[in-house]
Each structure stands twice: as C-alpha cells, then as structure tokens.
C-alpha cells in the first residue's frame, strides 16, 4: 500500500492462493497496527482501490476500521490498460 505520492506505507507478501480481497483485510489490519504502535497522529481513513476490491471488503473496512474504500472504475467503454 502506498500513499498519494507513491511512498510505501506497508507491504504484505501472501501465497498466490490468497485472493486480493482477503489479503487486503490482513494488509489493512497490519497498517492499523503499525499506526497504533507508532502513535501516528494521522491515520489512513480514505483509500482508493480498483473494482477487484469491491463488495464485502468495503463494508468490513467501514464497520471495523472506520475507513472508507472508494472503488475507482474504468471509464465506460475503456478496455485493457492504458
């Protein structure tokens, strides 16, 4: 996970068998733990993610971590990567 400038906040390596959405929960919990241990004054409260992270993860992050995950979708009609 990086900040808006692309600076690394936290990284987590998981087996390829773990879905991104499931790994994201672990990543978000690790980030929260590190911020808590560092007594960081500013906490990550708003995230941007692609449509692969839509669904239950968004609700989970909001309910448990009080964090908003905004799903960024491709413009209509766009195919593949830019």
PyMOL CGO cylinders between C-alpha atoms (Angstrom):
from pymol import cmd
from pymol.cgo import CYLINDER

trace = [
    CYLINDER, 0.00, 0.00, 0.00, 1.30, 3.43, -0.89, 0.3, 1, 1, 1, 1, 1, 1,
    CYLINDER, 1.30, 3.43, -0.89, 0.22, 6.96, -0.12, 0.3, 1, 1, 1, 1, 1, 1,
    CYLINDER, 0.22, 6.96, -0.12, -0.88, 9.51, -2.74, 0.3, 1, 1, 1, 1, 1, 1,
    CYLINDER, -0.88, 9.51, -2.74, 2.77, 10.27, -3.55, 0.3, 1, 1, 1, 1, 1, 1,
    CYLINDER, 2.77, 10.27, -3.55, 3.58, 6.60, -4.11, 0.3, 1, 1, 1, 1, 1, 1,
    CYLINDER, 3.58, 6.60, -4.11, 5.55, 6.26, -0.86, 0.3, 1, 1, 1, 1, 1, 1,
    CYLINDER, 5.55, 6.26, -0.86, 5.29, 2.83, 0.74, 0.3, 1, 1, 1, 1, 1, 1,
    CYLINDER, 5.29, 2.83, 0.74, 3.11, 2.63, 3.84, 0.3, 1, 1, 1, 1, 1, 1,
    CYLINDER, 3.11, 2.63, 3.84, 3.03, -1.14, 4.34, 0.3, 1, 1, 1, 1, 1, 1,
    CYLINDER, 3.03, -1.14, 4.34, 3.68, -4.30, 2.31, 0.3, 1, 1, 1, 1, 1, 1,
    CYLINDER, 3.68, -4.30, 2.31, 2.47, -7.84, 2.85, 0.3, 1, 1, 1, 1, 1, 1,
    CYLINDER, 2.47, -7.84, 2.85, 3.55, -10.93, 0.92, 0.3, 1, 1, 1, 1, 1, 1,
    CYLINDER, 3.55, -10.93, 0.92, 1.00, -13.74, 0.74, 0.3, 1, 1, 1, 1, 1, 1,
    CYLINDER, 1.00, -13.74, 0.74, 0.70, -17.00, -1.22, 0.3, 1, 1, 1, 1, 1, 1,
    CYLINDER, 0.70, -17.00, -1.22, -0.78, -16.74, -4.72, 0.3, 1, 1, 1, 1, 1, 1,
    CYLINDER, -0.78, -16.74, -4.72, -3.72, -18.82, -3.48, 0.3, 1, 1, 1, 1, 1, 1,
    CYLINDER, -3.72, -18.82, -3.48, -4.96, -15.88, -1.35, 0.3, 1, 1, 1, 1, 1, 1,
    CYLINDER, -4.96, -15.88, -1.35, -7.50, -13.65, -3.09, 0.3, 1, 1, 1, 1, 1, 1,
    CYLINDER, -7.50, -13.65, -3.09, -6.61, -9.94, -3.19, 0.3, 1, 1, 1, 1, 1, 1,
    CYLINDER, -6.61, -9.94, -3.19, -9.76, -9.04, -1.24, 0.3, 1, 1, 1, 1, 1, 1,
    CYLINDER, -9.76, -9.04, -1.24, -8.81, -11.45, 1.56, 0.3, 1, 1, 1, 1, 1, 1,
    CYLINDER, -8.81, -11.45, 1.56, -5.21, -10.27, 1.62, 0.3, 1, 1, 1, 1, 1, 1,
    CYLINDER, -5.21, -10.27, 1.62, -6.41, -6.67, 1.78, 0.3, 1, 1, 1, 1, 1, 1,
    CYLINDER, -6.41, -6.67, 1.78, -8.00, -7.33, 5.19, 0.3, 1, 1, 1, 1, 1, 1,
    CYLINDER, -8.00, -7.33, 5.19, -4.67, -8.53, 6.55, 0.3, 1, 1, 1, 1, 1, 1,
    CYLINDER, -4.67, -8.53, 6.55, -2.91, -5.57, 4.96, 0.3, 1, 1, 1, 1, 1, 1,
    CYLINDER, -2.91, -5.57, 4.96, -5.34, -3.05, 6.45, 0.3, 1, 1, 1, 1, 1, 1,
    CYLINDER, -5.34, -3.05, 6.45, -5.06, -4.65, 9.90, 0.3, 1, 1, 1, 1, 1, 1,
    CYLINDER, -5.06, -4.65, 9.90, -1.25, -4.54, 9.65, 0.3, 1, 1, 1, 1, 1, 1,
    CYLINDER, -1.25, -4.54, 9.65, -1.37, -0.87, 8.66, 0.3, 1, 1, 1, 1, 1, 1,
    CYLINDER, -1.37, -0.87, 8.66, -3.68, -0.06, 11.57, 0.3, 1, 1, 1, 1, 1, 1,
    CYLINDER, -3.68, -0.06, 11.57, -1.41, -1.94, 13.99, 0.3, 1, 1, 1, 1, 1, 1,
    CYLINDER, -1.41, -1.94, 13.99, 1.70, -0.12, 12.78, 0.3, 1, 1, 1, 1, 1, 1,
    CYLINDER, 1.70, -0.12, 12.78, 0.00, 3.26, 13.03, 0.3, 1, 1, 1, 1, 1, 1,
    CYLINDER, 0.00, 3.26, 13.03, -1.21, 2.44, 16.54, 0.3, 1, 1, 1, 1, 1, 1,
    CYLINDER, -1.21, 2.44, 16.54, 2.24, 1.27, 17.69, 0.3, 1, 1, 1, 1, 1, 1,
    CYLINDER, 2.24, 1.27, 17.69, 3.86, 4.41, 16.26, 0.3, 1, 1, 1, 1, 1, 1,
    CYLINDER, 3.86, 4.41, 16.26, 1.12, 6.54, 17.82, 0.3, 1, 1, 1, 1, 1, 1,
    CYLINDER, 1.12, 6.54, 17.82, 0.76, 8.21, 14.45, 0.3, 1, 1, 1, 1, 1, 1,
    CYLINDER, 0.76, 8.21, 14.45, -1.18, 11.45, 14.64, 0.3, 1, 1, 1, 1, 1, 1,
    CYLINDER, -1.18, 11.45, 14.64, -2.62, 10.94, 11.18, 0.3, 1, 1, 1, 1, 1, 1,
    CYLINDER, -2.62, 10.94, 11.18, -4.33, 7.73, 10.22, 0.3, 1, 1, 1, 1, 1, 1,
    CYLINDER, -4.33, 7.73, 10.22, -5.33, 6.39, 6.83, 0.3, 1, 1, 1, 1, 1, 1,
    CYLINDER, -5.33, 6.39, 6.83, -9.09, 6.92, 6.62, 0.3, 1, 1, 1, 1, 1, 1,
    CYLINDER, -9.09, 6.92, 6.62, -9.80, 7.01, 2.87, 0.3, 1, 1, 1, 1, 1, 1,
    CYLINDER, -9.80, 7.01, 2.87, -8.47, 4.52, 0.33, 0.3, 1, 1, 1, 1, 1, 1,
    CYLINDER, -8.47, 4.52, 0.33, -8.80, 4.15, -3.41, 0.3, 1, 1, 1, 1, 1, 1,
    CYLINDER, -8.80, 4.15, -3.41, -8.96, 0.66, -4.91, 0.3, 1, 1, 1, 1, 1, 1,
    CYLINDER, -8.96, 0.66, -4.91, -9.88, -0.97, -8.21, 0.3, 1, 1, 1, 1, 1, 1,
    CYLINDER, -9.88, -0.97, -8.21, -13.06, -2.97, -8.75, 0.3, 1, 1, 1, 1, 1, 1,
    CYLINDER, -13.06, -2.97, -8.75, -11.35, -6.20, -7.65, 0.3, 1, 1, 1, 1, 1, 1,
    CYLINDER, -11.35, -6.20, -7.65, -11.77, -4.97, -4.08, 0.3, 1, 1, 1, 1, 1, 1,
    CYLINDER, -11.77, -4.97, -4.08, -15.47, -4.09, -4.30, 0.3, 1, 1, 1, 1, 1, 1,
    CYLINDER, -15.47, -4.09, -4.30, -18.02, -5.86, -2.15, 0.3, 1, 1, 1, 1, 1, 1,
    CYLINDER, -18.02, -5.86, -2.15, -17.77, -7.09, 1.43, 0.3, 1, 1, 1, 1, 1, 1,
    CYLINDER, -17.77, -7.09, 1.43, -14.29, -5.60, 1.95, 0.3, 1, 1, 1, 1, 1, 1,
    CYLINDER, -14.29, -5.60, 1.95, -15.71, -2.08, 1.61, 0.3, 1, 1, 1, 1, 1, 1,
    CYLINDER, -15.71, -2.08, 1.61, -18.36, -2.76, 4.27, 0.3, 1, 1, 1, 1, 1, 1,
    CYLINDER, -18.36, -2.76, 4.27, -15.86, -4.54, 6.55, 0.3, 1, 1, 1, 1, 1, 1,
    CYLINDER, -15.86, -4.54, 6.55, -13.36, -1.66, 6.43, 0.3, 1, 1, 1, 1, 1, 1,
    CYLINDER, -13.36, -1.66, 6.43, -16.07, 0.88, 7.15, 0.3, 1, 1, 1, 1, 1, 1,
    CYLINDER, -16.07, 0.88, 7.15, -17.60, -1.05, 10.06, 0.3, 1, 1, 1, 1, 1, 1,
    CYLINDER, -17.60, -1.05, 10.06, -14.43, -2.32, 11.74, 0.3, 1, 1, 1, 1, 1, 1,
    CYLINDER, -14.43, -2.32, 11.74, -11.78, 0.26, 10.87, 0.3, 1, 1, 1, 1, 1, 1,
    CYLINDER, -11.78, 0.26, 10.87, -13.90, 3.35, 10.22, 0.3, 1, 1, 1, 1, 1, 1,
    CYLINDER, -13.90, 3.35, 10.22, -12.12, 3.56, 6.87, 0.3, 1, 1, 1, 1, 1, 1,
    CYLINDER, -12.12, 3.56, 6.87, -13.69, 4.41, 3.51, 0.3, 1, 1, 1, 1, 1, 1,
    CYLINDER, -13.69, 4.41, 3.51, -12.65, 2.38, 0.49, 0.3, 1, 1, 1, 1, 1, 1,
    CYLINDER, -12.65, 2.38, 0.49, -13.62, 4.18, -2.69, 0.3, 1, 1, 1, 1, 1, 1,
    CYLINDER, -13.62, 4.18, -2.69, -13.80, 1.90, -5.71, 0.3, 1, 1, 1, 1, 1, 1,
    CYLINDER, -13.80, 1.90, -5.71, -12.36, 3.54, -8.82, 0.3, 1, 1, 1, 1, 1, 1,
    CYLINDER, -12.36, 3.54, -8.82, -13.77, 2.08, -12.02, 0.3, 1, 1, 1, 1, 1, 1,
    CYLINDER, -13.77, 2.08, -12.02, -12.60, 2.36, -15.61, 0.3, 1, 1, 1, 1, 1, 1,
    CYLINDER, -12.60, 2.36, -15.61, -14.46, 4.87, -17.76, 0.3, 1, 1, 1, 1, 1, 1,
    CYLINDER, -14.46, 4.87, -17.76, -17.31, 3.33, -19.76, 0.3, 1, 1, 1, 1, 1, 1,
    CYLINDER, -17.31, 3.33, -19.76, -16.08, 1.67, -22.93, 0.3, 1, 1, 1, 1, 1, 1,
    CYLINDER, -16.08, 1.67, -22.93, -12.42, 1.51, -21.90, 0.3, 1, 1, 1, 1, 1, 1,
    CYLINDER, -12.42, 1.51, -21.90, -10.77, -1.88, -22.39, 0.3, 1, 1, 1, 1, 1, 1,
    CYLINDER, -10.77, -1.88, -22.39, -7.45, -3.14, -21.06, 0.3, 1, 1, 1, 1, 1, 1,
    CYLINDER, -7.45, -3.14, -21.06, -4.79, -0.94, -19.51, 0.3, 1, 1, 1, 1, 1, 1,
    CYLINDER, -4.79, -0.94, -19.51, -3.75, 2.48, -20.77, 0.3, 1, 1, 1, 1, 1, 1,
]
cmd.load_cgo(trace, "trace")
